[in-house]
Amino acid sequence: MRLTRGGVLVLAAVSLPIVLELRTLFGFFAVELPLAAVAGLELLALVAILVAYDRTNASAAGN
């Protein structure tokens, strides 16, 4: 399955609220998650999305 530019934008837009809500989820279990950790998690999520985009397009270009 090929990941398009639009798909990357949608994944990036959806990942932000999910990562922010993880802070709330951890709060229910009495785990304090600082905002810097949330920013780091979002950065990791965006890097993972971009790596997936690069890999799917590199494999599609090779075919």
C-alpha positions in Angstrom: 0.0 0.0 0.0 1.4 3.4 -1.0 1.3 6.3 1.4 0.5 9.6 -0.3 1.3 13.2 0.7 -2.3 13.7 1.7 -2.1 10.6 3.8 1.0 11.9 5.5 -0.8 15.2 6.3 -3.8 13.4 7.7 -1.6 11.1 9.9 0.3 14.1 11.2 -2.9 15.9 12.0 -4.4 12.9 13.7 -1.2 12.1 15.7 -1.1 15.4 17.6 -4.4 15.0 19.5 -3.7 11.3 20.1 -0.3 12.1 21.7 -1.8 15.0 23.7 -4.6 12.7 25.0 -1.9 10.2 26.1 -0.9 12.7 28.7 -4.5 12.6 30.1 -4.4 8.8 30.0 -1.2 8.6 31.9 -2.7 11.1 34.4 -5.4 8.6 35.2 -2.7 6.2 36.3 -0.9 8.9 38.4 2.0 9.2 36.0 3.0 12.8 35.5 4.0 13.3 31.8 5.6 16.7 31.3 4.8 18.7 28.2 8.4 18.3 26.9 7.8 14.5 26.9 4.7 15.0 24.9 6.6 17.1 22.4 9.2 14.3 22.2 6.6 11.7 21.6 5.0 13.8 18.9 8.4 14.3 17.2 9.0 10.5 17.3 5.5 9.9 15.8 6.2 12.4 13.0 9.6 10.8 12.3 7.9 7.4 12.1 5.3 8.7 9.7 8.0 10.3 7.5 10.1 7.1 7.5 7.0 5.1 6.5 6.3 7.6 3.7 9.9 7.4 2.5 10.0 3.6 2.5 6.7 3.2 0.7 7.7 5.7 -2.0 11.2 4.3 -2.4 9.8 0.8 -2.9 7.2 2.1 -5.3 9.9 3.9 -7.3 12.0 0.8 -7.5 9.2 -1.3 -9.1 
